[in-house]
Amino acid sequence: MLNRFRLFSAEDIGDHRALVRARVPDCLSLEPIDDGPFRSDVAAFPFAGEPDSSWLASVFHAPGLTVEFDSRAAVWLMVPFSAWITVALGRRMREIRGGGVGGLLPVEEQRIRRTAGHHLMLRVDPSRLANAMAAFECDAAIASILDEQFFEPRLTGLQEAVDEVRRLVHSLDREPDEILDLATFRAASDQLLVLRLAYVLAVAAAPDGRPAIHRHDPALRRADEYIRAHADDNVDLIRLAQHVGLSLRSLQVMFRRTFDCTLVQYIRRHRLAMARRRLEAASDATIAEIARSSGFAHLGRFTAAYRAEFGELPRQTRQRSRRTLSTDG
C-alpha cells in the first residue's frame, strides 16, 4: 500500500529502528518478538508541508514487534489488516485482530505489540483536532476521551473514518491518474479525516447530546452563498460554519432537516450541477478540466457521482448537448 510514497525498506532490525525513530520521535523503543530474518517496508503520504499537517503511513514488518510508544504529541489511528495489534496501558489491554478495523491510541506512554503483517497509521495534530471538535460544540479534553475509550473499535463514526482512509489509499494506489489536482486532493482528504475524527471524539464525549436546531432563512442563505462562492475550490467546513454564525454540528443538522442531505452531499450536488451546466455549454474544455474547475480533484469520483446524480456519464451529457446545438444551428 502507498507504494508510490515509499520511505524505506530494511532487512535489519537495527536499520529499521533507526529509520523509524528518526521520523517518529514518539517511538521510544522497538524490539522484535521472535528471532529470525527481519524485513520491513514503510511508506508515508503527507497531506501538506506544514509541521501540523496529518500524514498516513503504511507499515509491513516480519517478525512481530514490541514498541514502547509515547502518543502525547499526536492523535494516532491504527488500522491493522493482516497484523494483530495489542495495546497495553498499565493493567489495561485491548487487542484488534486485523481485518481493517481501527482503534485510536490513548494519549499516554504505552506498550504496543504488533504481530507480523500489515497495518496503517494515521497521525493527526491534536490542536487541529481540538479546533474541529469545537465546531461540533465539544470542548472536552482529547486526552481524557481517548483514555476513557482506550483503543475501542466500536466508537460511533470510527469505522466511517477508517473507510475514508481506505478509499484514500485505494485512490493513491490504483487510481493515481484520476487525481486532477494533488494539492487540492491532499487538503480535502486531510480536512475530511480531521472532521470525521473530531465527530467521533465529540460523540464519545457526549453521546446523548442533542445539537441545537436553527432553521432560519438568513443562516441557510449565508451558507448557500458561501458554498456558491467557494465551490470551485476546497470548501473549508469550519470556516463555513463560522461565516454562518453556527456550530458545525448545528449547521449539519439544519441541512439534514431542510435538504435531507449532509453538508458535504449538498456541496457535491451544487458542484455537479455546476459541472452539468458547463458540459451542456459544449465548450472546448475537456471533461477533466470541467471536473477540476467545478471543485473535483479526482476524475473517477466525479464520474461516479455525476452518473449517480443524473443517470448518465459526463461524456453522454456533452455528446447530447453538442447534437442539440448542431441541430439548432
C-alpha positions in Angstrom: 0.0 0.0 0.0 1.1 3.6 -0.8 4.0 2.2 -2.8 4.4 5.5 -4.7 5.2 7.1 -1.4 7.7 4.6 -0.1 10.0 5.9 2.6 12.3 2.9 3.1 12.8 -0.9 3.2 15.0 -2.6 5.7 16.4 -6.1 6.2 18.0 -5.4 9.6 16.1 -4.6 12.8 18.8 -2.0 13.7 18.3 -0.2 10.4 14.6 -0.3 10.8 14.7 1.0 14.4 17.0 3.9 13.4 14.9 4.9 10.4 11.6 4.8 12.3 12.9 6.8 15.3 14.4 9.4 13.1 11.0 10.1 11.6 8.7 9.3 14.5 10.3 10.5 17.8 7.2 9.2 19.6 8.7 5.7 19.2 10.8 5.2 22.3 11.9 1.6 21.7 11.3 -1.1 19.2 12.2 -4.8 19.6 11.4 -8.0 17.6 9.1 -10.5 19.2 10.8 -13.6 17.6 14.2 -14.5 16.2 14.8 -15.0 12.5 15.2 -12.9 9.4 13.8 -9.4 9.5 12.1 -7.4 6.7 10.1 -4.2 6.7 8.5 -1.8 4.1 7.3 1.6 5.2 5.5 4.2 3.1 4.0 7.6 4.1 1.6 10.0 2.5 1.8 13.6 3.9 -1.3 15.7 3.5 0.6 19.0 3.4 4.0 20.5 4.0 3.2 22.2 7.3 4.5 20.7 10.6 1.0 20.2 12.0 -0.4 18.5 8.8 -1.7 15.0 9.1 0.1 12.0 7.5 -0.8 8.4 6.7 1.7 5.6 6.9 1.6 2.0 5.6 3.8 -0.4 7.5 4.7 -4.0 6.9 7.2 -6.0 9.0 8.1 -9.5 9.9 8.5 -10.8 12.5 6.3 -9.1 15.0 7.5 -6.1 17.1 7.0 -4.8 20.6 7.1 -1.0 20.7 7.2 1.5 23.5 5.3 4.5 22.2 4.6 7.9 23.6 1.5 9.3 21.8 1.1 12.5 23.7 2.4 14.7 20.8 -0.3 13.5 18.4 -3.5 11.5 17.9 -3.0 8.2 16.2 -5.5 6.0 14.4 -4.2 2.4 14.0 -5.8 0.1 11.3 -4.4 -3.4 11.3 -5.1 -5.6 8.2 -3.1 -8.8 8.3 -1.4 -7.9 11.6 -2.9 -8.1 15.1 -2.3 -5.1 17.4 -2.4 -5.2 21.2 -2.2 -2.0 23.2 -1.3 -2.2 26.9 -1.6 0.8 29.3 -0.8 -0.2 32.8 -3.1 -3.2 33.6 -5.5 -2.3 30.8 -5.2 -4.1 27.5 -7.1 -4.2 24.2 -6.5 -6.1 21.0 -7.7 -5.6 17.4 -7.2 -8.7 15.3 -6.7 -7.3 11.8 -9.4 -7.1 9.2 -9.2 -3.3 8.6 -10.9 -2.3 11.9 -9.4 0.8 13.5 -8.7 2.0 17.0 -7.5 5.3 18.5 -4.4 5.2 20.7 -4.7 6.7 24.2 -2.6 9.9 24.8 -0.1 8.2 27.1 3.1 6.2 27.0 2.1 2.6 26.2 3.4 -0.7 25.1 2.2 -1.9 21.7 2.6 -5.4 20.4 2.2 -5.8 16.6 2.3 -9.2 15.0 4.0 -9.7 11.6 1.9 -8.3 8.8 0.5 -5.0 7.5 -1.2 -2.0 9.2 -1.9 1.7 8.5 -1.2 4.6 10.9 -2.9 8.0 10.6 -1.3 10.8 12.6 -3.3 14.0 13.4 -2.1 17.1 15.2 -4.2 17.4 18.5 -4.6 21.2 18.2 -6.2 20.9 14.8 -8.4 18.1 16.1 -9.5 20.2 19.1 -10.4 23.2 16.8 -12.5 20.8 14.7 -14.2 19.4 17.9 -15.1 23.0 18.9 -17.1 23.2 15.7 -19.1 20.2 16.9 -19.8 22.0 20.2 -17.3 19.9 22.2 -14.6 21.3 24.3 -13.8 18.2 26.2 -10.1 17.3 26.5 -8.9 14.9 23.8 -6.6 13.0 26.2 -9.5 12.3 28.7 -11.7 11.0 25.9 -9.1 8.7 24.4 -8.1 7.5 27.8 -11.7 6.7 28.7 -12.4 4.9 25.3 -8.9 3.2 25.2 -8.5 1.7 21.7 -12.2 1.0 21.4 -13.0 0.0 17.8 -16.8 0.4 18.2 -16.9 4.2 18.6 -19.7 5.9 16.7 -18.4 7.1 13.4 -14.9 5.5 13.7 -15.5 2.9 11.0 -16.6 5.6 8.6 -13.3 7.4 9.2 -11.5 4.1 8.6 -13.4 3.6 5.4 -12.4 7.1 4.2 -8.8 6.2 4.9 -9.2 3.0 2.8 -10.8 5.0 0.0 -7.9 7.4 0.1 -5.3 4.6 -0.1 -7.3 3.0 -3.0 -7.2 6.3 -4.9 -3.5 6.7 -4.4 -2.6 3.1 -5.2 -5.0 2.2 -8.1 -6.3 5.5 -9.5 -3.3 7.9 -9.4 -4.1 9.2 -12.9 -7.6 10.1 -11.8 -6.3 12.7 -9.4 -6.6 16.0 -11.2 -5.1 18.3 -8.5 -2.9 16.6 -5.9 -2.7 19.6 -3.7 -6.5 20.0 -3.6 -6.9 16.3 -3.1 -4.5 16.3 -0.2 -6.2 19.3 1.5 -9.7 17.9 1.0 -8.8 14.5 2.3 -7.0 16.0 5.3 -9.9 18.1 6.3 -12.4 15.3 5.9 -10.4 12.9 8.0 -9.8 15.5 10.7 -13.6 16.3 10.8 -14.5 12.7 10.9 -12.2 12.0 13.9 -13.4 15.2 15.6 -17.0 13.9 15.2 -16.0 10.6 16.7 -14.5 12.2 19.8 -17.3 14.7 20.2 -19.9 12.0 20.2 -17.8 9.8 22.5 -17.6 12.8 25.0 -21.3 13.5 24.9 -23.1 10.5 23.3 -26.6 11.7 24.4 -26.1 15.3 23.5 -28.5 16.9 21.0 -27.3 19.8 18.9 -29.4 23.0 18.8 -31.6 23.4 15.7 -31.6 26.8 14.0 -33.9 26.7 10.9 -34.0 30.4 10.0 -33.5 31.6 6.4 -30.6 34.0 6.9 -28.3 31.2 8.1 -29.3 29.0 5.2 -28.9 31.9 2.7 -25.4 32.7 4.1 -24.4 29.1 3.9 -25.6 28.7 0.3 -23.9 32.0 -0.7 -20.6 30.8 0.9 -20.8 27.4 -0.9 -21.5 29.0 -4.2 -18.6 31.4 -3.8 -16.1 28.7 -2.9 -17.5 25.6 -4.7 -14.7 25.6 -7.3 -12.1 25.1 -4.5 -11.8 23.1 -1.3 -14.7 24.3 0.9 -13.4 24.7 4.5 -16.4 23.5 6.5 -15.2 25.1 9.8 -14.9 28.5 8.1 -18.3 28.0 6.5 -19.8 27.4 10.0 -18.0 30.4 11.4 -19.3 32.6 8.4 -22.8 31.4 9.0 -22.6 32.0 12.8 -23.5 28.5 13.9 -21.6 25.5 15.1 -20.8 22.9 12.5 -22.9 20.4 14.4 -26.0 22.7 14.2 -25.3 23.5 10.6 -25.1 19.8 9.7 -28.5 19.2 11.4 -30.0 22.2 9.6 -29.0 20.8 6.2 -30.2 17.3 7.1 -33.6 18.6 8.2 -34.0 21.2 5.4 -32.5 19.4 2.4 -32.4 15.7 3.5 -28.7 15.5 2.9 -25.4 16.2 4.7 -23.5 19.4 4.2 -20.9 17.5 2.1 -23.6 16.0 -0.1 -25.1 19.4 -0.6 -21.8 20.9 -1.7 -21.3 17.9 -4.0 -24.7 18.4 -5.6 -24.0 22.1 -6.2 -20.7 21.2 -7.8 -22.3 18.5 -10.0 -25.0 21.0 -11.2 -22.2 23.5 -12.0 -20.3 20.8 -14.0 -23.5 19.8 -15.8 -24.1 23.4 -17.0 -20.5 23.7 -18.2 -20.9 20.4 -20.1 -24.1 21.5 -21.7 -22.4 24.7 -22.8 -20.4 22.4 -25.2 -17.1 24.4 -24.6 -13.7 23.1 -25.8 -12.7 22.3 -22.2 -12.0 18.6 -21.5 -14.2 16.7 -19.1 -11.2 16.6 -16.7 -10.8 20.4 -16.9 -14.5 20.9 -16.2 -14.4 18.5 -13.3 -11.4 20.3 -11.8 -12.9 23.8 -12.4 -16.1 22.5 -10.6 -14.2 21.6 -7.4 -13.5 17.9 -8.1 -9.9 16.8 -7.5 -10.5 13.2 -8.6 -11.9 12.3 -12.0 -13.1 8.8 -11.1 -15.1 10.1 -8.1 -16.5 12.9 -10.2 -17.7 10.5 -13.0 -19.3 8.1 -10.5 -21.1 10.9 -8.6 -22.2 12.5 -11.8 -23.8 9.3 -13.1 -25.5 8.6 -9.7 -26.9 12.2 -9.7 -28.0 12.5 -13.4 -28.3 8.9 -14.7 -25.7 9.4 -17.4 -22.0 9.9 -17.9 -20.4 13.3 -18.3 -19.4 12.4 -21.9 -23.0 11.5 -22.7 -24.2 14.9 -21.5 -21.6 16.6 -23.7 -22.5 14.5 -26.7 -26.2 15.1 -26.4 -25.7 18.8 -25.9 -23.4 19.0 -29.0 -26.0 17.2 -31.1 -28.7 19.6 -29.9 -26.6 22.6 -30.7 -25.7 21.2 -34.1 -29.4 20.6 -34.9 -30.4 24.0 -33.7 -27.7 25.6 -35.8 
